[in-house]
Amino acid sequence: MDARTARTRARLRASVLALADRTPLAELTVAEVCADADVVRDTFYRHASDVQALLADALGAEIDAHIAELGSRAGMEAAERALLEHVAERARVYRGAMRPTLAPAVRATLEDEIRRGLREWIRLHPEIDAPGAVDDFDREIAVAYAAGGTVAAIELWLRVDGEDVASATRAILAATPEWWLR
Amino acid sequence: MDARTARTRARLRASVLALADRTPLAELTVAEVCADADVVRDTFYRHASDVQALLADALGAEIDAHIAELGSRAGMEAAERALLEHVAERARVYRGAMRPTLAPAVRATLEDEIRRGLREWIRLHPEIDAPGAVDDFDREIAVAYAAGGTVAAIELWLRVDGEDVASATRAILAATPEWWLR
């Protein structure tokens, strides 16, 4: 990506995050995002297929930045807390993307980011393994289960609170198979 | 619900399941379901807001029937296997509802059914508790995590296979926090 395209993308991401902070996602139009980011429609569609996809991309970039700061050697608890701090900071955006469950692209991005983190965790800790797992299918199921479980827990947390990161971290780690936490 | 309404609902459910077995959900129209079930549009909308909602309702009713057959005292493994047998029987319907993740109403119905089963499981086995859980929020998070994790695992299974119930049951139980299985 050249520097100009990168700057435009950064502007589009900042605009969609700012707008989605005060307007429910379903009501946000491509025209509003274009006006705020000062780009034309053609430019928008070179970056995203619709507003939901652009918001998912912007949130994914923030999660990447949060996780990168941690360093790959940080423990599961620190990674979980960093993820939930991101969600708490963007709680209004995430809540605005629920109807009543998270918009599919936003949910998929969250699940993808968590799956990526868990695969990296397994790569760094090859001694970690589900007790009953016998092959790669079992391991991929374990990763999918933990990622989908974490997103469902985050959805519930957003519905009832979305602020108390410490108690959500404790509750989600308690709900996680303990062999992940070794 | 009077007997006539119940018969109409049964016909609508049978029609949407038959049609969704051979046509991707996104391509199915209310008109096609009405023609197959021999009802008028107004009648359709008294039962469901759209085709996706009707399909979710029809699949939910099948899961209810599967679970009811089991009896409430059956173990977690039998319940998991019964759920996966239902998914395998309806694998073409579920796959047709993925783009690429499950349509939100279908996913929500699956999650709701599993959450309901897990709450009942906890009610029957009050000795079951997440090791780190301290309050009802933690317990609801544990239920949401297990239900969301199971649905995400089912999505992966549908993508790669969706037929081998025995290995999917083993893999999903291995991915489940072991305190659920006591």
Boltz contact constraints between the chains, C-beta under 6 A:
constraints:
  - contact:
      token1: [A, 101]
      token2: [B, 104]
      max_distance: 6.0
  - contact:
      token1: [A, 101]
      token2: [B, 108]
      max_distance: 6.0
  - contact:
      token1: [A, 104]
      token2: [B, 101]
      max_distance: 6.0
  - contact:
      token1: [A, 108]
      token2: [B, 101]
      max_distance: 6.0
  - contact:
      token1: [A, 130]
      token2: [B, 174]
      max_distance: 6.0
  - contact:
      token1: [A, 130]
      token2: [B, 175]
      max_distance: 6.0
  - contact:
      token1: [A, 132]
      token2: [B, 174]
      max_distance: 6.0
  - contact:
      token1: [A, 133]
      token2: [B, 174]
      max_distance: 6.0
  - contact:
      token1: [A, 138]
      token2: [B, 171]
      max_distance: 6.0
  - contact:
      token1: [A, 138]
      token2: [B, 174]
      max_distance: 6.0
  - contact:
      token1: [A, 141]
      token2: [B, 153]
      max_distance: 6.0
  - contact:
      token1: [A, 141]
      token2: [B, 171]
      max_distance: 6.0
  - contact:
      token1: [A, 141]
      token2: [B, 175]
      max_distance: 6.0
  - contact:
      token1: [A, 142]
      token2: [B, 175]
      max_distance: 6.0
  - contact:
      token1: [A, 144]
      token2: [B, 152]
      max_distance: 6.0
  - contact:
      token1: [A, 144]
      token2: [B, 153]
      max_distance: 6.0
  - contact:
      token1: [A, 144]
      token2: [B, 156]
      max_distance: 6.0
  - contact:
      token1: [A, 145]
      token2: [B, 149]
      max_distance: 6.0
  - contact:
      token1: [A, 145]
      token2: [B, 153]
      max_distance: 6.0
  - contact:
      token1: [A, 145]
      token2: [B, 175]
      max_distance: 6.0
  - contact:
      token1: [A, 148]
      token2: [B, 148]
      max_distance: 6.0
  - contact:
      token1: [A, 148]
      token2: [B, 149]
      max_distance: 6.0
  - contact:
      token1: [A, 148]
      token2: [B, 152]
      max_distance: 6.0
  - contact:
      token1: [A, 149]
      token2: [B, 145]
      max_distance: 6.0
  - contact:
      token1: [A, 149]
      token2: [B, 148]
      max_distance: 6.0
  - contact:
      token1: [A, 149]
      token2: [B, 149]
      max_distance: 6.0
  - contact:
      token1: [A, 152]
      token2: [B, 144]
      max_distance: 6.0
  - contact:
      token1: [A, 152]
      token2: [B, 148]
      max_distance: 6.0
  - contact:
      token1: [A, 153]
      token2: [B, 141]
      max_distance: 6.0
  - contact:
      token1: [A, 153]
      token2: [B, 144]
      max_distance: 6.0
  - contact:
      token1: [A, 153]
      token2: [B, 145]
      max_distance: 6.0
  - contact:
      token1: [A, 156]
      token2: [B, 144]
      max_distance: 6.0
  - contact:
      token1: [A, 171]
      token2: [B, 138]
      max_distance: 6.0
  - contact:
      token1: [A, 171]
      token2: [B, 141]
      max_distance: 6.0
  - contact:
      token1: [A, 174]
      token2: [B, 130]
      max_distance: 6.0
  - contact:
      token1: [A, 174]
      token2: [B, 132]
      max_distance: 6.0
  - contact:
      token1: [A, 174]
      token2: [B, 133]
      max_distance: 6.0
  - contact:
      token1: [A, 174]
      token2: [B, 138]
      max_distance: 6.0
  - contact:
      token1: [A, 175]
      token2: [B, 130]
      max_distance: 6.0
  - contact:
      token1: [A, 175]
      token2: [B, 141]
      max_distance: 6.0
  - contact:
      token1: [A, 175]
      token2: [B, 142]
      max_distance: 6.0
  - contact:
      token1: [A, 175]
      token2: [B, 145]
      max_distance: 6.0
  - contact:
      token1: [A, 177]
      token2: [B, 177]
      max_distance: 6.0
